[in-house]
């Protein structure tokens, strides 16, 4: 396997994990019981970044043994989970 394929897959995975972690541990210090007034602007920015990353992956070169397809699927899951978090009501 070409070293650049490994680097691309690893960096995409790290990005998805980082965004997922940030979405999961979003700052809710401003929240009041019963409200969802937390820090959602970062989560919206994360969704935008994930969508941009997905577009880059979709328009990259050959699939190279499935790495690109797996990265797109992981990014789709991250987008879905972040959108679910934004729609969550306690």
URDA-V839338 format. One record per residue. N is the residue number from 0. RES is the residue in one small letter. PHI is phi in whole degrees, -180 to 180 (NA if undefined). Layout:
# URDA-V839338
N:RES:PHI  N:RES:PHI
This chain:
# URDA-V839338
0:x:NA  1:x:-64  2:x:-61  3:x:-70  4:x:-66  5:x:-64  6:x:-63  7:x:-64  8:x:-66  9:x:-66  10:x:-69  11:x:-65  12:x:-63  13:x:-63  14:x:-63  15:x:-63  16:x:-64  17:x:-63  18:x:-66  19:x:-61  20:x:-65  21:x:-64  22:x:-68  23:x:-71  24:x:-110  25:x:-57  26:x:-68  27:x:-116  28:x:-63  29:x:-85  30:x:-74  31:x:-113  32:x:-53  33:x:86  34:x:-125  35:x:-118  36:x:-100  37:x:-71  38:x:-90  39:x:-86  40:x:-63  41:x:-70  42:x:-69  43:x:-64  44:x:-65  45:x:-64  46:x:-62  47:x:-61  48:x:-66  49:x:-64  50:x:-65  51:x:-66  52:x:-62  53:x:-62  54:x:-62  55:x:-62  56:x:-65  57:x:-64  58:x:-99  59:x:-77  60:x:-70  61:x:-45  62:x:-68  63:x:50  64:x:76  65:x:98  66:x:-64  67:x:-67  68:x:-61  69:x:-66  70:x:-66  71:x:-65  72:x:-62  73:x:-64  74:x:-67  75:x:-60  76:x:-63  77:x:-64  78:x:-62  79:x:-61  80:x:-64  81:x:-68  82:x:-64  83:x:-63  84:x:-64  85:x:-67  86:x:-89  87:x:-69  88:x:-125  89:x:-70
